[in-house]
Amino acid sequence: MNSATKKSRGGKKRVAVIGPIMCNSGIGTVVRTILSRERLKINYEISVYNSSNYEDSNSLINLITFIKCIAVYLGNLLAGNIDLAHIHTSHGTSFYRKMAFILLSSLFKVKVILHFHASRFDSFFMNSMGLKRKIIGLSLGRSNAVVVLCHDWKEKIENKFALKSVNIINNPIPFDMEQIESHPHNLSSRSVSILFLGFLIKAKGIYDIIEIAKEFNGSSLSPRFIVCGKGPEEREFLEKIKDYNVQNIEYLGWISGRKKIDLYQDCDIFLLPSYYEGMPMVLLEAIGFGLPVIASKVGGVSEIVIEGENGYLSNPGDVEDFVNKITMLLLDPSLRKEFSCKSRKVAKRFDREKISEEWDRLYQRLLH
């Protein structure tokens, strides 16, 4: 953890960035991507507070991490070392942990940005009632700016909590697209590879992938489904593949680095049949590599996947519709190529320099 110094160098404003940053979470990837940009390094003195290790650690380790983090944060508040707190939150426990930072910052008159990344945004925030709604409202009321990932969330949270102005800042693609070669197009209707990357939990639609793959077992199209990830339901997922005798799923476990890049380059379609999402980094990576996408219409996905332009959207759990849309892409290699080119164009909206400029403008507005 980087703590701020007593005096900022060159009189820069001091910004504390808080969240599960030093782990394999989506929030961590977003924050590390943006903080690597020179724009913010030049304009601000950034201190990073890792409030949790997310799935990388167990509950006890995460609790210890949080206690240490809040203690260091309080010390820097007492020393007057923080001008702005940029707090990244998800739903559930993540949100309640962040309340401590919001309340402490408010007590010390430090301005607060509350930045939502919650995949279960609707079920946790929009469906809140009674005391839970009051607690969420209190946190929003103590925040100087609220940031969401997409237009759908902006409209919902403004209406639910009577907020006047909510900021939309998308997640960034975590690499330089200019360094990524255009997708090598597979112009065959056979030997097509369909890629899934993510945590192995029911909410990601992993059991629907099995049902979808079953429909192509023995088919003349014979697509290969490549599943990569880790999670608490890994064993059950693999057992179901075996029980259903699904021959066209290849499980590779958790991947990263060069192997991950190679898979994005080698596969032909990206599949994400989730039941809940925010603005998933894997989808941003997929379109950055020029992959056509078939995904669930949830959260901010529809701002990444434009129906009929760079992919298709289905309702969560609608296995039949997923199968139909995959079939359309399998049968039409030229359509896959067209969607691939469009994905690269859509990806430019999420350029990391552009997103860092939006963070910078928000910081300036609040600090200056």
Secondary structure, DSSP 8 states (H G I E B T S, - for coil): -----SS-GGG-EEEEEEES-SSSSHHHHHHHHHHTSHHHHHHEEEEEEE---GGGS-HHHHHHHHHHHHHHHHHHHHTT--SEEEEEE-STHHHHHHHHHHHHHHHTT-EEEEEE--TTHIIIIIT--HHHHHHHHHHHHT-SEEEESSHHHHHHHHHHHT-S--EE-----SS-GGGS--------SSS-EEEEES--SGGGTHHHHHHHHHHTTT-SS--EEEEE---TTHHHHHHHHHHTT-TTEEEEES--HHHHHHHHHH-SEEEE--SS-SS-HHHHHHHHTT--EEEE--TTGGGTS-BTTTEEEE-TT-HHHHHHHHHHHHH-HHHHHHHHHHHHHHHGGG-HHHHHHHHHHHHHHHH-
